Amino acid sequence: QVQLVESGGGLVQPGGSLRLSCLASGSIFRANYMGWYRQAPGKQRELVAEITSGGRLNYADSAEGRFTISRDYAKNTVYLQMNSLKPEDTAVYYCTVQIVKTGVTTRYWGQGTQVTVSS
């Protein structure tokens, strides 16, 4: 069982930056997928950025060029650096990790962290 805890959210002005962190309670070395999703009020949860099993980085069109996903195996942490934030980036941000162990694939989710972009 792996628990994920997000942090780093908050209130920021348009054009500002935030770095979200997702700390895993166990090793993420066996993770074959890591991602950040977000859900705005009244909308479905959507992909923001992901690291696939081949190490490929993918971004939503809305995040491309502004957000960067990264991971630190030594710290069991996944990050999302968000720059040039816009009001439409306001949402609850969730991290997710998928781990394969003894042939079983399990997807874990964090509880979310609120990001509010407003002047």
C-alpha positions as CSV (number, residue, x, y, z in Angstrom):
1,Q,0.0,0.0,0.0
2,V,1.3,3.4,-1.0
3,Q,-0.1,6.7,0.3
4,L,0.4,9.9,-1.6
5,V,0.3,13.3,0.1
6,E,0.2,16.4,-2.1
7,S,1.4,19.8,-0.9
8,G,2.4,23.2,-2.3
9,G,-1.0,24.5,-3.3
10,G,-2.4,27.8,-2.3
11,L,-3.5,31.2,-3.6
12,V,-1.3,32.9,-6.2
13,Q,-1.7,35.9,-8.5
14,P,-2.0,35.5,-12.2
15,G,1.5,35.1,-13.7
16,G,2.8,33.6,-10.5
17,S,4.4,30.2,-9.9
18,L,3.8,27.3,-7.6
19,R,5.6,24.0,-7.1
20,L,3.4,21.1,-6.1
21,S,5.0,18.1,-4.4
22,C,3.6,14.5,-4.1
23,L,5.3,12.5,-1.4
24,A,4.9,8.8,-1.5
25,S,4.9,6.7,1.7
26,G,6.9,4.0,-0.1
27,S,9.3,3.6,-2.9
28,I,8.2,4.9,-6.3
29,F,11.1,3.1,-8.1
30,R,8.7,0.5,-9.4
31,A,6.2,3.0,-10.6
32,N,5.5,2.7,-14.3
33,Y,3.3,5.7,-14.4
34,M,3.2,9.0,-12.6
35,G,0.9,11.9,-13.2
36,W,-0.8,15.1,-12.1
37,Y,-4.5,15.6,-12.7
38,R,-6.8,18.5,-11.8
39,Q,-10.5,19.0,-11.2
40,A,-12.2,22.4,-11.3
41,P,-15.6,23.0,-9.8
42,G,-18.3,21.5,-12.1
43,K,-15.8,19.9,-14.4
44,Q,-14.4,16.4,-14.9
45,R,-11.0,15.5,-13.7
46,E,-8.4,16.0,-16.4
47,L,-4.8,15.1,-17.1
48,V,-2.3,17.9,-16.6
49,A,1.1,16.1,-17.0
50,E,2.4,12.6,-16.9
51,I,5.5,10.4,-17.0
52,T,4.9,7.2,-18.8
53,S,6.6,3.9,-18.4
54,G,9.2,4.8,-21.0
55,G,10.1,8.0,-19.2
56,R,8.2,10.0,-21.7
57,L,6.7,13.3,-20.5
58,N,3.3,14.3,-21.8
59,Y,1.4,17.5,-21.1
60,A,-2.1,18.8,-21.7
61,D,-2.2,21.5,-24.3
62,S,-3.2,23.9,-21.5
63,A,0.0,23.1,-19.6
64,E,2.5,22.8,-22.4
65,G,5.3,25.3,-22.0
66,R,4.2,26.4,-18.6
67,F,4.2,23.3,-16.4
68,T,7.0,20.8,-15.8
69,I,6.6,17.3,-14.2
70,S,9.6,15.7,-12.6
71,R,10.4,12.9,-10.1
72,D,13.0,12.3,-7.4
73,Y,13.4,8.6,-6.6
74,A,15.6,9.3,-3.6
75,K,12.9,11.4,-2.1
76,N,10.0,9.3,-3.3
77,T,8.5,12.5,-4.6
78,V,6.8,13.7,-7.8
79,Y,6.7,17.4,-8.6
80,L,4.7,19.7,-10.7
81,Q,6.3,23.1,-11.4
82,M,3.7,25.6,-12.5
83,N,4.7,28.9,-14.0
84,S,2.7,31.7,-15.7
85,L,-0.4,30.6,-13.8
86,K,-3.8,31.7,-15.1
87,P,-7.2,32.0,-13.4
88,E,-8.3,29.0,-15.5
89,D,-5.6,26.9,-13.7
90,T,-7.7,27.1,-10.5
91,A,-8.6,23.6,-9.4
92,V,-7.8,20.8,-7.0
93,Y,-4.7,19.1,-8.2
94,Y,-4.2,15.3,-7.6
95,C,-1.1,13.2,-8.1
96,T,-1.3,9.6,-9.1
97,V,1.2,6.8,-9.2
98,Q,0.8,3.3,-10.7
99,I,3.0,0.5,-9.3
100,V,3.4,-3.0,-10.6
101,K,4.4,-5.5,-7.9
102,T,4.4,-9.3,-8.2
103,G,2.4,-8.9,-11.4
104,V,-0.3,-6.8,-9.8
105,T,-0.9,-3.3,-11.1
106,T,-2.3,-0.7,-8.6
107,R,-3.1,2.9,-9.1
108,Y,-2.8,5.2,-6.1
109,W,-4.2,8.7,-5.7
110,G,-3.5,11.5,-3.3
111,Q,-6.2,13.5,-1.5
112,G,-5.6,16.6,-3.6
113,T,-4.3,20.2,-3.0
114,Q,-6.1,23.3,-3.9
115,V,-4.6,25.8,-6.3
116,T,-6.4,29.2,-6.7
117,V,-5.1,31.7,-9.2
118,S,-6.7,35.1,-8.5
119,S,-5.8,38.7,-8.2
